[in-house]
Amino acid sequence: MIEVIELVKKFGDFTAVDNISFKVNKGEIFGLLGENGAGKTTTLRMLATMLRPTSGRAALKGYDTQKEPEKVRAQIGILFGGETGLYDRLTVAENITYFGELNGMSKAAIRERIRYLAQAFGMEDFINKRAAKLSKGMKQKAAFARSIVHDPDIMLFDEPTSGLDVTAARDVHDFILRCKEEGKTIVFSSHSMSEVDKLCDRIGVIHKGKLVDCGSVEELKKKHGDDDLEELFVRLVGAK
């Protein structure tokens, strides 16, 4: 479903992503775990065709991100931390409608999708409020819904629960797990050990642009002889 081969991204003399390779299977939840500045967001931006790699390649559903970016974009929903993509003067429903139209959806399909997403994310009380009037947590929920209005097969999320309280974060977690049940493929970045432990089938640990290890949480715990994910993470990044 997703294949990353020797991907490199440099900004001048700084190497943000350093020769990483991994695969994500259909229907999998794959987590990129790392500290701030580790290269997680840069990796996701390359997968989303928002950044061009310095070298290496990535393909989503067989489409090369550099050679066929339009086809890649048609397959994905994206949400990056701190970037809601919402228009303040529009209501939540109007924002979602607008992005649904951009993705070629019919009005009937958009209406049905809005009903579903409003219920899934607990947005019924503010679905018709202008984005400018929303709290940070409400905006994050609306942005999440906006990013997947077209029901994409692949979802790329950077810190998807950023700014959410415990209840709202749980709504997002439940929705991600529901998407997995529907056969969706999800890749998300996080620095939360509990989040990746709860959600991910497999994780990739990134440190200073390098993929230091990759596998299921249980595989990595067994491999490194540590039952605590936080201690395992510290051991992996501290050894590099």
Secondary structure, 3 states (H helix, E strand, C coil): CEEEEEEEEEECCEEEEEEEEEEECCCCEEEEECCCCCCHHHHHHHHCCCCCCCEEEEEECCEECCCCHHHHHHHEEEEECCECCCCCCCEHHHHHHHHHHHCCCCHHHHHHHHHHHHHHCCCCCCCCCEHHHCCHHHHHHHHHHHHCCCCCCEEEEECCCCCCCHHHHHHHHHHHHHHHHCCCEEEEEECCHHHHHHHCCEEEEEECCEEEEEECHHHHHHHHCCCCHHHHHHHHHHCC
